[in-house]
Amino acid sequence: QSTWDSLLAEEMWADGWRRVVSTGIVLDCVEMMRARCVDKPGLEWEQDDCTKSKFADASFHLLLDKGTLDAIACAGGEPMSAMSAEAARVAAPGGAWLCFSHS
């Protein structure tokens, strides 16, 4: 998830999810969300590039995308392929990538 005015991660936390890692490429936004959620242990905010992620292989059981692929699609084929490859790489065996598109 990388939408800075979204409450999705906080709502997931309120529903009982205790490890939610949200990412974004803009450090100022990541820091703003870290500060906003300081009272919610298990909500993590990391600066990352979804086309060349810093996360290790098989790091996540579930990946949620709310519009990032839509934005990447504007750049054409290579960034979309890179994002897809990174999603496959960081997903644990049997994991899922849920992509919510606004297109």
N, CA and C atoms as a LAMMPS dump frame, in Angstrom:
ITEM: TIMESTEP
0
ITEM: NUMBER OF ATOMS
309
ITEM: BOX BOUNDS ff ff ff
-5.0000000000000000e+02 5.0000000000000000e+02
-5.0000000000000000e+02 5.0000000000000000e+02
-5.0000000000000000e+02 5.0000000000000000e+02
ITEM: ATOMS id mol type element x y z
1 1 1 N 0.85 -1.16 0
2 1 2 C 0 0 0
3 1 3 C 0.895 1.222 0
4 2 1 N 0.547 2.188 -0.81
5 2 2 C 1.362 3.396 -0.8
6 2 3 C 0.51 4.63 -1.075
7 3 1 N -0.6 4.762 -0.412
8 3 2 C -1.453 5.926 -0.538
9 3 3 C -1.439 6.664 0.778
10 4 1 N -1.004 7.904 0.769
11 4 2 C -0.679 8.61 2.009
12 4 3 C -1.865 9.205 2.715
13 5 1 N -3.007 9.289 2.062
14 5 2 C -4.183 9.764 2.775
15 5 3 C -5.134 8.609 3.072
16 6 1 N -4.704 7.387 2.799
17 6 2 C -5.52 6.202 3.011
18 6 3 C -5.448 5.744 4.462
19 7 1 N -6.553 5.221 4.943
20 7 2 C -6.61 4.652 6.279
21 7 3 C -6.561 3.129 6.244
22 8 1 N -6.287 2.533 5.081
23 8 2 C -6.349 1.086 4.936
24 8 3 C -5.493 0.359 5.968
25 9 1 N -4.233 0.724 6.106
26 9 2 C -3.351 0.028 7.056
27 9 3 C -3.868 0.174 8.48
28 10 1 N -4.324 1.357 8.832
29 10 2 C -4.841 1.571 10.177
30 10 3 C -6.132 0.79 10.409
31 11 1 N -6.972 0.688 9.39
32 11 2 C -8.202 -0.096 9.506
33 11 3 C -7.881 -1.584 9.609
34 12 1 N -6.875 -2.049 8.869
35 12 2 C -6.45 -3.44 8.979
36 12 3 C -5.944 -3.721 10.396
37 13 1 N -5.168 -2.785 10.941
38 13 2 C -4.653 -2.924 12.304
39 13 3 C -5.814 -3.012 13.294
40 14 1 N -6.81 -2.135 13.12
41 14 2 C -7.974 -2.136 14.012
42 14 3 C -8.753 -3.447 13.905
43 15 1 N -8.691 -4.101 12.741
44 15 2 C -9.379 -5.375 12.534
45 15 3 C -8.559 -6.58 12.995
46 16 1 N -7.363 -6.328 13.532
47 16 2 C -6.594 -7.421 14.109
48 16 3 C -5.323 -7.807 13.38
49 17 1 N -5.053 -7.241 12.22
50 17 2 C -3.786 -7.501 11.537
51 17 3 C -2.687 -6.87 12.379
52 18 1 N -1.654 -7.615 12.699
53 18 2 C -0.631 -7.082 13.575
54 18 3 C 0.727 -6.893 12.912
55 19 1 N 0.818 -7.18 11.623
56 19 2 C 2.013 -6.789 10.874
57 19 3 C 1.567 -6.342 9.497
58 20 1 N 1.589 -5.061 9.294
59 20 2 C 1.24 -4.468 8.012
60 20 3 C 2.407 -3.578 7.621
61 21 1 N 3.026 -3.882 6.493
62 21 2 C 4.154 -3.096 5.992
63 21 3 C 3.658 -2.307 4.79
64 22 1 N 3.672 -1.005 4.901
65 22 2 C 3.27 -0.124 3.81
66 22 3 C 4.508 0.52 3.223
67 23 1 N 4.502 0.706 1.919
68 23 2 C 5.669 1.269 1.256
69 23 3 C 5.294 2.461 0.396
70 24 1 N 6.283 3.272 0.145
71 24 2 C 6.15 4.393 -0.765
72 24 3 C 7.532 4.858 -1.178
73 25 1 N 7.589 5.541 -2.279
74 25 2 C 8.885 5.965 -2.804
75 25 3 C 9.305 7.328 -2.25
76 26 1 N 8.358 8.1 -1.725
77 26 2 C 8.644 9.457 -1.235
78 26 3 C 8.891 9.423 0.273
79 27 1 N 10.134 9.676 0.676
80 27 2 C 10.525 9.574 2.08
81 27 3 C 9.71 10.485 2.989
82 28 1 N 9.423 11.701 2.579
83 28 2 C 8.635 12.611 3.416
84 28 3 C 7.275 12.011 3.761
85 29 1 N 6.65 11.357 2.807
86 29 2 C 5.351 10.729 3.042
87 29 3 C 5.481 9.539 3.981
88 30 1 N 6.522 8.746 3.796
89 30 2 C 6.765 7.6 4.671
90 30 3 C 6.947 8.081 6.106
91 31 1 N 7.738 9.1 6.295
92 31 2 C 7.974 9.632 7.641
93 31 3 C 6.702 10.208 8.254
94 32 1 N 5.866 10.86 7.447
95 32 2 C 4.602 11.4 7.931
96 32 3 C 3.707 10.268 8.444
97 33 1 N 3.638 9.164 7.701
98 33 2 C 2.797 8.042 8.117
99 33 3 C 3.37 7.333 9.34
100 34 1 N 4.687 7.226 9.418
101 34 2 C 5.3 6.647 10.624
102 34 3 C 4.886 7.445 11.857
103 35 1 N 4.94 8.755 11.745
104 35 2 C 4.576 9.619 12.869
105 35 3 C 3.095 9.492 13.205
106 36 1 N 2.258 9.401 12.187
107 36 2 C 0.82 9.302 12.404
108 36 3 C 0.436 8.002 13.113
109 37 1 N 1.203 6.95 12.87
110 37 2 C 0.847 5.615 13.382
111 37 3 C 1.776 5.127 14.477
112 38 1 N 2.478 6.029 15.124
113 38 2 C 3.448 5.645 16.14
114 38 3 C 2.811 4.844 17.284
115 39 1 N 1.534 5.024 17.51
116 39 2 C 0.842 4.331 18.608
117 39 3 C 0.254 2.982 18.196
118 40 1 N 0.594 2.501 16.992
119 40 2 C 0.057 1.239 16.491
120 40 3 C 1.203 0.268 16.189
121 41 1 N 1.639 -0.483 17.21
122 41 2 C 2.747 -1.42 16.991
123 41 3 C 2.387 -2.454 15.924
124 42 1 N 3.327 -2.689 15.04
125 42 2 C 3.111 -3.64 13.959
126 42 3 C 2.811 -2.981 12.633
127 43 1 N 2.459 -1.692 12.645
128 43 2 C 2.323 -0.948 11.394
129 43 3 C 3.698 -0.403 11.045
130 44 1 N 4.212 -0.803 9.906
131 44 2 C 5.534 -0.373 9.467
132 44 3 C 5.395 0.418 8.171
133 45 1 N 6.237 1.432 8.044
134 45 2 C 6.251 2.274 6.852
135 45 3 C 7.675 2.318 6.343
136 46 1 N 7.874 1.907 5.098
137 46 2 C 9.213 1.816 4.527
138 46 3 C 9.266 2.531 3.174
139 47 1 N 10.355 3.234 2.967
140 47 2 C 10.601 3.794 1.641
141 47 3 C 11.108 2.648 0.765
142 48 1 N 10.507 2.483 -0.401
143 48 2 C 10.883 1.395 -1.286
144 48 3 C 10.432 1.722 -2.704
145 49 1 N 11.094 1.104 -3.652
146 49 2 C 10.757 1.237 -5.068
147 49 3 C 10.189 -0.099 -5.515
148 50 1 N 8.936 -0.127 -5.896
149 50 2 C 8.28 -1.388 -6.226
150 50 3 C 8.836 -2.04 -7.49
151 51 1 N 9.661 -1.334 -8.247
152 51 2 C 10.271 -1.944 -9.436
153 51 3 C 11.635 -2.552 -9.138
154 52 1 N 12.173 -2.255 -7.963
155 52 2 C 13.434 -2.869 -7.504
156 52 3 C 13.461 -2.802 -5.975
157 53 1 N 12.667 -3.668 -5.383
158 53 2 C 12.418 -3.639 -3.941
159 53 3 C 13.637 -4.063 -3.133
160 54 1 N 13.749 -3.483 -1.953
161 54 2 C 14.827 -3.83 -1.02
162 54 3 C 14.48 -5.051 -0.173
163 55 1 N 13.23 -5.501 -0.218
164 55 2 C 12.808 -6.622 0.613
165 55 3 C 13.358 -7.935 0.081
166 56 1 N 13.588 -8.863 1.003
167 56 2 C 14.131 -10.176 0.653
168 56 3 C 13.089 -11.023 -0.085
169 57 1 N 13.567 -12.02 -0.773
170 57 2 C 12.682 -12.986 -1.426
171 57 3 C 11.713 -13.562 -0.397
172 58 1 N 10.487 -13.814 -0.836
173 58 2 C 9.469 -14.488 -0.024
174 58 3 C 9.196 -13.791 1.304
175 59 1 N 9.196 -12.477 1.311
176 59 2 C 8.998 -11.699 2.548
177 59 3 C 7.541 -11.595 2.999
178 60 1 N 6.597 -11.725 2.082
179 60 2 C 5.201 -11.422 2.401
180 60 3 C 4.249 -12.509 1.901
181 61 1 N 3.213 -12.756 2.695
182 61 2 C 2.176 -13.707 2.29
183 61 3 C 1.091 -13.026 1.467
184 62 1 N 0.925 -11.733 1.655
185 62 2 C -0.099 -10.988 0.933
186 62 3 C 0.457 -9.633 0.546
187 63 1 N 0.305 -9.302 -0.723
188 63 2 C 0.676 -7.969 -1.216
189 63 3 C -0.603 -7.285 -1.697
190 64 1 N -0.816 -6.063 -1.252
191 64 2 C -1.964 -5.268 -1.687
192 64 3 C -1.465 -4.068 -2.47
193 65 1 N -2.053 -3.845 -3.607
194 65 2 C -1.722 -2.668 -4.411
195 65 3 C -3.006 -1.9 -4.668
196 66 1 N -3.009 -0.633 -4.275
197 66 2 C -4.173 0.221 -4.498
198 66 3 C -3.812 1.355 -5.449
199 67 1 N -3.599 1.014 -6.689
200 67 2 C -3.397 2.047 -7.69
201 67 3 C -1.976 2.25 -8.173
202 68 1 N -1.002 1.614 -7.53
203 68 2 C 0.382 1.795 -7.972
204 68 3 C 0.577 1.262 -9.389
205 69 1 N 0.018 0.091 -9.664
206 69 2 C 0.152 -0.464 -11.013
207 69 3 C -0.483 0.46 -12.045
208 70 1 N -1.582 1.109 -11.696
209 70 2 C -2.199 2.086 -12.599
210 70 3 C -1.215 3.2 -12.931
211 71 1 N -0.549 3.715 -11.907
212 71 2 C 0.412 4.805 -12.123
213 71 3 C 1.605 4.331 -12.935
214 72 1 N 2.105 3.132 -12.624
215 72 2 C 3.257 2.575 -13.339
216 72 3 C 2.903 2.318 -14.799
217 73 1 N 1.656 1.945 -15.053
218 73 2 C 1.228 1.641 -16.419
219 73 3 C 1.39 2.837 -17.345
220 74 1 N 1.322 4.027 -16.797
221 74 2 C 1.485 5.235 -17.613
222 74 3 C 2.878 5.318 -18.229
223 75 1 N 3.858 4.658 -17.599
224 75 2 C 5.235 4.685 -18.094
225 75 3 C 5.49 3.618 -19.165
226 76 1 N 4.565 2.696 -19.329
227 76 2 C 4.742 1.675 -20.351
228 76 3 C 5.215 0.345 -19.813
229 77 1 N 5.656 -0.515 -20.72
230 77 2 C 5.922 -1.917 -20.45
231 77 3 C 6.985 -2.265 -19.444
232 78 1 N 8.173 -1.679 -19.532
233 78 2 C 9.285 -2.107 -18.67
234 78 3 C 9.009 -1.921 -17.184
235 79 1 N 8.529 -0.761 -16.72
236 79 2 C 8.231 -0.63 -15.29
237 79 3 C 7.14 -1.597 -14.821
238 80 1 N 6.142 -1.863 -15.666
239 80 2 C 5.091 -2.809 -15.293
240 80 3 C 5.675 -4.212 -15.133
241 81 1 N 6.536 -4.595 -16.048
242 81 2 C 7.176 -5.909 -15.958
243 81 3 C 8.056 -6.002 -14.713
244 82 1 N 8.787 -4.926 -14.431
245 82 2 C 9.657 -4.917 -13.248
246 82 3 C 8.84 -5.02 -11.969
247 83 1 N 7.729 -4.292 -11.889
248 83 2 C 6.878 -4.359 -10.697
249 83 3 C 6.308 -5.763 -10.532
250 84 1 N 5.846 -6.351 -11.613
251 84 2 C 5.285 -7.704 -11.553
252 84 3 C 6.33 -8.708 -11.108
253 85 1 N 7.539 -8.588 -11.631
254 85 2 C 8.622 -9.5 -11.248
255 85 3 C 8.977 -9.342 -9.777
256 86 1 N 8.995 -8.11 -9.284
257 86 2 C 9.311 -7.876 -7.875
258 86 3 C 8.193 -8.393 -6.971
259 87 1 N 6.953 -8.237 -7.384
260 87 2 C 5.842 -8.77 -6.589
261 87 3 C 5.968 -10.289 -6.481
262 88 1 N 6.283 -10.942 -7.584
263 88 2 C 6.46 -12.4 -7.563
264 88 3 C 7.641 -12.795 -6.678
265 89 1 N 8.689 -12.007 -6.699
266 89 2 C 9.889 -12.325 -5.921
267 89 3 C 9.66 -12.177 -4.422
268 90 1 N 9.003 -11.1 -4.001
269 90 2 C 8.839 -10.862 -2.56
270 90 3 C 7.659 -11.622 -1.964
271 91 1 N 6.808 -12.199 -2.789
272 91 2 C 5.688 -13.005 -2.295
273 91 3 C 6.197 -14.371 -1.844
274 92 1 N 5.729 -14.791 -0.681
275 92 2 C 6.081 -16.121 -0.165
276 92 3 C 5.409 -17.187 -1.027
277 93 1 N 5.945 -18.401 -1.036
278 93 2 C 5.281 -19.481 -1.762
279 93 3 C 3.82 -19.605 -1.315
280 94 1 N 2.922 -19.634 -2.274
281 94 2 C 1.498 -19.695 -1.962
282 94 3 C 0.903 -18.34 -1.637
283 95 1 N 1.717 -17.27 -1.679
284 95 2 C 1.246 -15.928 -1.378
285 95 3 C 0.377 -15.362 -2.499
286 96 1 N -0.207 -14.22 -2.247
287 96 2 C -1.106 -13.597 -3.218
288 96 3 C -0.752 -12.126 -3.391
289 97 1 N -1 -11.635 -4.592
290 97 2 C -0.856 -10.212 -4.923
291 97 3 C -2.235 -9.737 -5.35
292 98 1 N -2.861 -8.909 -4.542
293 98 2 C -4.168 -8.345 -4.871
294 98 3 C -3.945 -6.931 -5.39
295 99 1 N -4.38 -6.704 -6.601
296 99 2 C -4.174 -5.414 -7.256
297 99 3 C -5.544 -4.781 -7.5
298 100 1 N -5.777 -3.646 -6.855
299 100 2 C -7.011 -2.899 -7.04
300 100 3 C -6.737 -1.78 -8.037
301 101 1 N -7.404 -1.857 -9.161
302 101 2 C -7.194 -0.881 -10.224
303 101 3 C -8.337 0.112 -10.267
304 102 1 N -7.988 1.334 -10.589
305 102 2 C -8.989 2.384 -10.757
306 102 3 C -9.229 2.68 -12.226
307 103 1 N -8.622 1.865 -13.088
308 103 2 C -8.755 2.072 -14.537
309 103 3 C -9.926 1.3 -15.092
